[in-house]
Amino acid sequence: MLQSNFLTVEQVADNLQVTRQTVSKYIRSCELNAVKINKSYRITVDDFESFLNKNSTTEEPQVAYLRRTKNCFLEYSDKSDEFEILYGLENGQFKSIETNHKKDNNKFIFGDNLLVLKKLLDTHKSKIDLVYIDPPFGTGQNFNSIDDDNAYSDKLIDSEFLEFLRKRLFILRELLSEQGSIYLHIDKKIGHYVKIIMDEVFGHKNFINDITRIKCNPKNFARNAYGNYTDMILYYAKNRDKQIWNDVKESMSKAKREELFPKKHPKFGHYTTNPIHAPGKTIDGDTGMEWKGLMPPKGRHWRYSRKVLDELDYLGLIEWSSNGNPRKIVKAKDHKGFKIQDLWEFKDKGLSYVDYPTQKNYDLLERIIKNSSNENSIVLDCFAGSGSTLKVSNSLDREWIGIDNSNHSLNVIKDTFKNENILCNFYEYNTLS
């Protein structure tokens, strides 16, 4: 059949006035036939005409792309179709390097993470509860360890980097469970473009937070610009409002405790006091009546019933001022912690203190893993690096899978896990001939 008898995915999308992603969905659902020619999918003119005839209607068509949406798409050359990414040929298998336990997970796979992720779809589709990734930032550089060994390459830049990431995000979306979520750690120089890619892959409605992380001490650059001492973490859910969310609180610092609970009680420790009355007058109810010879101040009522006030006083939780004004004692140790906000301070350590360039703070990873996974959840990091995500997941009784194609990463993880008695099975991805 002549090449002119075929249409590209882009041409079909233009004819239908829909996005390429919509065309991909038609292909996946077998509503529209497609064949692979070289590295791209094509639709025959006959198949396209058949599709139009089956879907023709006398009613005014409801064109999806005209509906109001916050989703945006980046256009650049050599952008792959979603169908090609998810269903293109994958020809390889995992070969065991070292076996240390009998579990299905808690493993590290050495190889190109695009190929490894596609292979994992055979066994882990919709099973991963949490993905944390800290991919290269598109800097165009190579990064070495303190011993000057090559740790990883960050040579892809601009649209090449975005497409590199986009391909992996589509597969990660398929691996995520219905309650799963993904945290993508990225530099601000390219992070806002990455957000548009993530909107395309996961949908803007599933965007949860853009977290700013303070990564280092303030810088004193000579260039005419503000200092750069933050990066960003983009947090998306597979299905918003279904994702695991444990709402872990931020504990109170000593300085904050002294600010909020400045008093010291011999029995209760640090505390403060609150009024036991509130705005609003009670006409006939119990909270508007006399208690301990006192009436609520004018225009106010007791916050609690008189029975509860008696109990608080009996327990010593009412503090009486020198002029007889009662206030409720609030103990610092009863404080439940603070809602975590979207500005985090988890500074990176210098290269001389870590095993791997860009090794992330364990406390940062612990916060993410505790909030967005449960015990026995599977956590995936396909840019595993030093294995920090795997190590913290293991300490929190999560199952985990790490992927990296760096020999330095493989060696660091092997040594670290051996020294710390972390049981891990090691595999490598081999392409079949």
C-alpha positions as MATLAB code, in Angstrom:
seq = 'MLQSNFLTVEQVADNLQVTRQTVSKYIRSCELNAVKINKSYRITVDDFESFLNKNSTTEEPQVAYLRRTKNCFLEYSDKSDEFEILYGLENGQFKSIETNHKKDNNKFIFGDNLLVLKKLLDTHKSKIDLVYIDPPFGTGQNFNSIDDDNAYSDKLIDSEFLEFLRKRLFILRELLSEQGSIYLHIDKKIGHYVKIIMDEVFGHKNFINDITRIKCNPKNFARNAYGNYTDMILYYAKNRDKQIWNDVKESMSKAKREELFPKKHPKFGHYTTNPIHAPGKTIDGDTGMEWKGLMPPKGRHWRYSRKVLDELDYLGLIEWSSNGNPRKIVKAKDHKGFKIQDLWEFKDKGLSYVDYPTQKNYDLLERIIKNSSNENSIVLDCFAGSGSTLKVSNSLDREWIGIDNSNHSLNVIKDTFKNENILCNFYEYNTLS';
ca = [
       0.000    0.000    0.000;
       1.358    3.423   -0.881;
       2.494    5.827    1.853;
      -0.192    8.287    0.635;
      -2.845    5.780    1.701;
      -1.855    6.267    5.335;
      -2.572    9.050    7.807;
      -0.400    9.990   10.772;
      -1.847   10.294   14.270;
      -1.416   14.061   13.949;
      -3.390   14.161   10.690;
      -6.232   12.146   12.205;
      -6.276   14.471   15.231;
      -6.426   17.523   12.938;
      -9.265   16.022   10.911;
     -11.271   15.149   14.009;
     -10.319   18.402   15.718;
      -9.236   16.559   18.850;
      -5.891   16.052   20.608;
      -3.430   13.298   19.745;
      -4.131   11.803   23.166;
      -7.793   11.357   22.191;
      -6.774    9.580   18.987;
      -4.508    7.316   21.055;
      -7.484    6.388   23.239;
      -9.470    5.444   20.121;
      -6.600    3.192   19.053;
      -6.205    1.591   22.489;
      -9.936    0.846   22.674;
      -9.772   -0.731   19.180;
     -12.278    1.816   17.823;
      -9.640    2.882   15.322;
      -7.170    0.478   13.708;
      -3.518    1.430   13.506;
      -0.407   -0.214   12.089;
       3.229    0.422   12.919;
       5.427    1.628   10.074;
       9.077    2.112   11.023;
       8.842    3.751   14.464;
       5.464    5.452   14.108;
       1.831    4.402   14.016;
      -0.288    5.036   10.905;
      -3.996    4.749   10.145;
      -5.158    3.704    6.683;
      -7.487    6.047    4.852;
     -10.044    3.222    4.585;
      -9.939    2.570    8.352;
     -10.299    6.266    9.057;
     -13.304    6.553    6.735;
     -14.833    3.508    8.409;
     -14.313    5.130   11.812;
     -16.017    8.329   10.605;
     -18.995    6.399    9.230;
     -19.430    4.468   12.492;
     -19.290    7.633   14.551;
     -21.287    9.944   12.307;
     -24.345   11.601   13.819;
     -27.108   13.906   12.727;
     -26.736   15.837   15.967;
     -24.301   18.678   16.525;
     -21.018   16.994   17.537;
     -19.667   17.716   20.994;
     -16.017   18.414   20.251;
     -13.930   17.666   23.330;
     -11.230   20.208   22.624;
     -13.733   23.091   22.806;
     -14.660   22.326   26.395;
     -13.165   24.523   29.073;
     -10.004   22.966   30.443;
      -6.850   23.996   32.247;
      -4.823   21.315   30.496;
      -2.102   22.687   28.212;
       0.271   20.915   25.838;
       3.820   21.680   24.781;
       4.588   21.279   21.086;
       8.093   20.379   19.930;
       9.697   18.246   17.247;
       9.965   14.454   17.634;
       7.179   14.302   20.192;
       6.037   10.685   20.495;
       2.426    9.603   20.518;
       1.081    8.239   23.805;
      -0.020    5.012   22.093;
       3.469    4.475   20.700;
       5.021    5.027   24.132;
       2.730    2.592   25.923;
       2.350   -0.087   23.268;
       5.544    0.078   21.245;
       7.595   -3.081   21.051;
       9.494   -4.036   24.217;
      11.863   -6.950   23.831;
      13.758   -7.846   26.980;
      13.760   -9.612   30.306;
      15.148   -9.327   33.832;
      18.171  -11.424   34.700;
      19.030  -12.057   38.337;
      22.398  -10.709   39.514;
      22.107  -11.420   43.229;
      19.318  -12.959   45.355;
      19.000  -12.162   49.074;
      15.302  -12.828   49.867;
      12.163  -14.479   48.479;
       9.860  -11.432   48.189;
       8.509  -10.191   44.861;
       9.582   -6.626   45.564;
      12.420   -4.961   47.510;
      14.616   -5.090   44.441;
      16.969   -2.989   42.348;
      16.960   -3.319   38.559;
      19.978   -2.172   36.580;
      19.111   -0.840   33.135;
      17.481    1.885   31.037;
      14.476    2.890   33.115;
      12.242    3.336   30.064;
      12.691   -0.319   29.104;
      12.572   -1.507   32.718;
       9.347    0.393   33.432;
       7.682   -1.023   30.325;
       8.668   -4.541   31.402;
       7.287   -3.893   34.906;
       3.867   -3.263   33.346;
       3.655   -7.057   32.942;
       3.645   -7.553   36.729;
       3.032   -4.189   38.429;
       0.439   -2.327   36.376;
      -1.809   -0.355   38.804;
       0.089   -1.712   41.839;
       2.485    1.121   42.783;
       1.136    3.420   45.530;
       3.932    5.989   45.448;
       6.506    7.185   42.938;
       9.258    9.579   43.996;
      11.723   10.579   41.293;
      14.587   13.033   41.248;
      15.565   12.946   37.555;
      18.484   14.813   35.984;
      17.599   18.492   35.656;
      18.504   19.000   32.001;
      21.713   20.828   32.837;
      23.788   19.390   29.980;
      26.501   18.210   32.411;
      28.022   14.994   33.722;
      28.176   14.482   37.501;
      30.977   12.666   39.299;
      31.338   11.228   42.792;
      33.852   12.565   45.312;
      36.285    9.936   43.957;
      35.790   11.431   40.476;
      33.907    8.390   39.208;
      31.166    9.151   36.712;
      27.880    8.933   38.651;
      25.334    9.953   36.031;
      24.930   11.944   32.854;
      22.638   14.944   32.499;
      23.377   15.687   28.853;
      19.797   15.862   27.593;
      18.533   19.437   27.486;
      15.467   21.409   26.421;
      12.860   19.460   24.400;
      14.995   16.314   24.360;
      14.928   16.250   28.143;
      11.197   16.989   28.280;
      10.427   14.137   25.879;
      12.783   11.814   27.785;
      10.786   12.565   30.934;
       7.374   12.542   29.247;
       7.833    8.985   27.944;
       8.614    7.719   31.423;
       5.741    9.621   33.024;
       3.170    7.930   30.779;
       4.401    4.508   31.893;
       4.617    5.564   35.541;
       0.970    6.663   35.344;
       0.007    3.148   34.233;
       2.017    1.611   37.066;
       0.352    3.772   39.716;
      -2.533    2.246   41.670;
      -5.901    3.988   41.780;
      -4.826    5.464   45.146;
      -1.309    6.210   43.964;
       0.571    9.487   43.633;
       3.838   10.797   42.211;
       6.326   13.376   43.504;
       8.718   14.724   40.867;
      11.712   16.688   42.174;
      13.028   19.165   39.622;
      15.026   22.370   39.188;
      13.116   25.618   38.726;
      14.903   26.415   35.466;
      12.892   23.724   33.699;
      10.295   22.761   36.301;
       7.496   24.936   34.922;
       7.758   23.203   31.544;
       7.743   19.859   33.348;
       4.492   20.863   35.068;
       2.820   21.302   31.677;
       4.055   17.830   30.703;
       2.621   16.416   33.947;
      -0.695   18.189   33.287;
      -0.766   16.450   29.908;
       0.020   13.016   31.368;
      -1.942   13.074   34.648;
      -4.479   15.823   33.982;
      -4.525   19.267   35.612;
      -7.347   18.117   37.908;
      -4.917   15.650   39.529;
      -2.346   18.328   40.382;
      -2.074   18.595   44.173;
       0.893   20.802   45.111;
       3.914   22.663   43.795;
       6.243   22.363   46.803;
       9.176   24.750   47.161;
      12.216   23.245   48.853;
      15.027   25.286   50.394;
      18.030   23.261   49.224;
      21.024   25.221   50.534;
      22.116   28.328   52.393;
      21.552   31.717   50.707;
      24.006   32.348   47.872;
      25.988   35.480   47.076;
      26.280   35.246   43.284;
      28.050   38.011   41.397;
      25.560   37.938   38.505;
      22.707   40.433   38.265;
      19.984   38.167   39.640;
      18.421   37.016   42.886;
      20.090   34.102   44.627;
      18.795   30.639   43.757;
      18.514   28.462   46.836;
      15.279   26.565   46.182;
      14.007   23.880   43.843;
      10.548   22.378   43.399;
       8.618   19.131   43.925;
       5.533   18.580   41.765;
       2.929   16.390   43.469;
       0.199   14.697   41.386;
      -2.327   11.958   42.127;
      -3.505    9.214   39.793;
      -7.032   10.115   40.926;
      -7.466   13.240   43.001;
      -9.301   12.670   46.306;
      -8.618    8.929   46.086;
      -4.891    9.098   46.768;
      -3.410    7.909   50.034;
      -3.090   10.912   52.322;
      -2.127   10.357   55.961;
      -1.922   14.064   56.862;
       1.229   13.672   58.948;
       1.752   16.779   61.069;
       4.919   18.797   61.487;
       6.229   18.533   65.029;
       6.708   21.674   67.108;
      10.225   23.039   67.388;
      11.679   24.174   70.718;
      11.602   27.796   69.576;
       7.962   27.496   68.506;
       7.060   25.820   71.794;
       8.617   28.659   73.771;
       6.684   31.143   71.628;
       3.293   29.426   71.883;
       3.600   27.843   75.346;
       5.725   30.300   77.341;
       4.590   29.205   80.833;
       5.994   26.275   82.850;
       3.826   24.202   85.193;
       5.396   21.880   87.811;
       3.023   19.065   86.799;
       1.985   19.771   83.202;
       5.219   21.207   81.826;
       5.070   23.925   79.164;
       1.624   25.461   78.747;
      -0.423   28.510   77.829;
      -3.938   29.601   78.757;
      -7.079   30.372   76.752;
     -10.272   32.180   77.767;
     -13.117   29.917   78.885;
     -15.754   32.246   77.399;
     -16.656   33.055   73.786;
     -18.589   35.753   71.883;
     -22.360   35.489   71.895;
     -24.900   35.646   74.662;
     -26.850   32.564   75.830;
     -30.309   33.531   77.064;
     -31.614   30.374   78.734;
     -28.942   27.724   78.242;
     -26.445   26.324   80.748;
     -23.483   28.232   79.265;
     -25.116   31.552   80.148;
     -25.572   30.756   83.839;
     -23.472   31.544   86.891;
     -20.452   29.335   87.561;
     -18.270   29.531   90.698;
     -19.980   32.806   91.586;
     -19.155   34.298   88.165;
     -21.298   35.225   85.195;
     -19.826   35.268   81.665;
     -18.638   38.734   80.610;
     -21.260   40.938   78.981;
     -22.218   39.717   75.489;
     -20.401   36.390   75.952;
     -21.082   32.810   77.150;
     -19.045   29.982   78.686;
     -17.245   27.843   76.064;
     -18.153   24.696   78.003;
     -21.042   23.475   80.112;
     -20.725   24.147   83.844;
     -20.243   20.391   84.419;
     -17.230   20.365   82.098;
     -15.876   23.494   83.763;
     -16.155   21.740   87.136;
     -14.226   18.767   85.767;
     -11.492   20.998   84.329;
     -11.165   22.822   87.616;
     -11.022   19.529   89.552;
      -8.178   18.325   87.272;
      -6.270   21.554   87.868;
      -6.745   22.724   84.295;
      -8.271   26.074   85.221;
      -5.775   28.783   86.091;
      -7.149   31.542   88.345;
      -5.510   34.937   88.115;
      -4.820   37.079   91.162;
      -8.059   39.000   90.528;
     -10.119   35.793   90.137;
     -10.249   35.543   86.326;
     -10.380   31.865   85.169;
      -8.572   30.623   82.054;
      -8.152   27.102   80.662;
      -4.668   25.534   80.759;
      -3.524   24.186   77.364;
      -0.535   21.818   77.576;
       2.220   21.831   74.976;
       2.445   18.032   75.072;
      -1.192   17.794   73.884;
      -0.417   19.785   70.735;
      -1.076   17.629   67.655;
       1.482   19.339   65.452;
       1.099   21.766   62.559;
      -0.374   21.284   59.108;
       2.554   20.936   56.717;
       2.736   23.828   54.272;
       4.223   23.900   50.756;
       7.570   25.461   51.739;
      10.038   22.869   53.022;
      13.554   23.335   54.349;
      15.562   20.175   53.768;
      19.052   21.208   52.761;
      21.353   18.923   50.785;
      24.635   17.862   52.307;
      27.933   18.607   50.598;
      29.486   16.031   48.267;
      32.071   15.105   50.921;
      29.259   13.918   53.235;
      27.289   11.714   50.820;
      27.785    8.642   48.645;
      26.220   10.103   45.525;
      25.807   13.529   43.854;
      22.351   15.056   44.495;
      21.674   12.579   47.324;
      18.480   13.767   49.000;
      17.765   14.462   52.645;
      16.299   11.413   54.435;
      13.847   13.569   56.394;
      12.393   14.934   53.140;
      11.858   11.406   51.819;
      10.386   10.244   55.129;
       7.807   13.038   55.024;
       6.712   12.108   51.499;
       6.623    8.360   52.139;
       4.724    8.678   55.435;
       2.124   11.020   53.955;
       1.486    9.282   50.632;
       1.856    5.547   51.301;
       0.914    2.952   53.888;
       2.803    0.032   55.356;
       3.230   -2.635   52.666;
       2.608   -0.080   49.899;
       5.022   -0.386   46.986;
       7.262    2.670   46.513;
       9.075    3.115   43.185;
      12.104    5.262   42.344;
      13.292    4.844   38.747;
      16.178    7.322   39.192;
      17.404    5.527   42.309;
      20.878    7.086   42.562;
      22.252    6.349   46.011;
      19.147    4.345   46.975;
      17.947    6.859   49.582;
      14.278    6.398   48.640;
      14.642    2.627   48.897;
      16.454    2.828   52.206;
      13.861    5.119   53.833;
      10.988    3.052   52.397;
      12.528   -0.063   53.915;
      12.841    1.588   57.347;
       9.133    2.533   57.187;
       8.004   -1.023   56.322;
       7.119   -0.231   52.732;
       7.980   -2.475   49.810;
      10.133   -0.862   47.151;
      11.623   -1.045   43.665;
      14.641    0.935   42.488;
      15.897    1.400   38.923;
      19.064    3.036   37.598;
      21.484    2.538   34.701;
      24.547    3.938   36.495;
      27.257    1.500   37.570;
      28.120    3.890   40.377;
      24.506    3.755   41.609;
      24.538   -0.059   41.509;
      27.811   -0.262   43.448;
      26.804    2.335   46.069;
      23.470    0.629   46.732;
      25.098   -2.805   46.964;
      27.684   -1.570   49.466;
      25.234    0.499   51.530;
      22.610   -2.222   51.765;
      25.190   -4.860   52.650;
      26.630   -2.683   55.430;
      23.166   -1.877   56.822;
      21.702   -5.394   56.440;
      18.992   -4.302   53.989;
      17.883   -7.331   51.995;
      17.646   -6.547   48.294;
      17.466   -8.662   45.150;
      19.467   -7.296   42.221;
      18.525   -7.699   38.557;
      19.634   -6.352   35.226;
      17.533   -5.731   32.132;
      18.739   -7.637   29.057;
      17.456   -6.982   25.542;
      16.545  -10.175   23.692;
      18.264  -10.671   20.369;
];
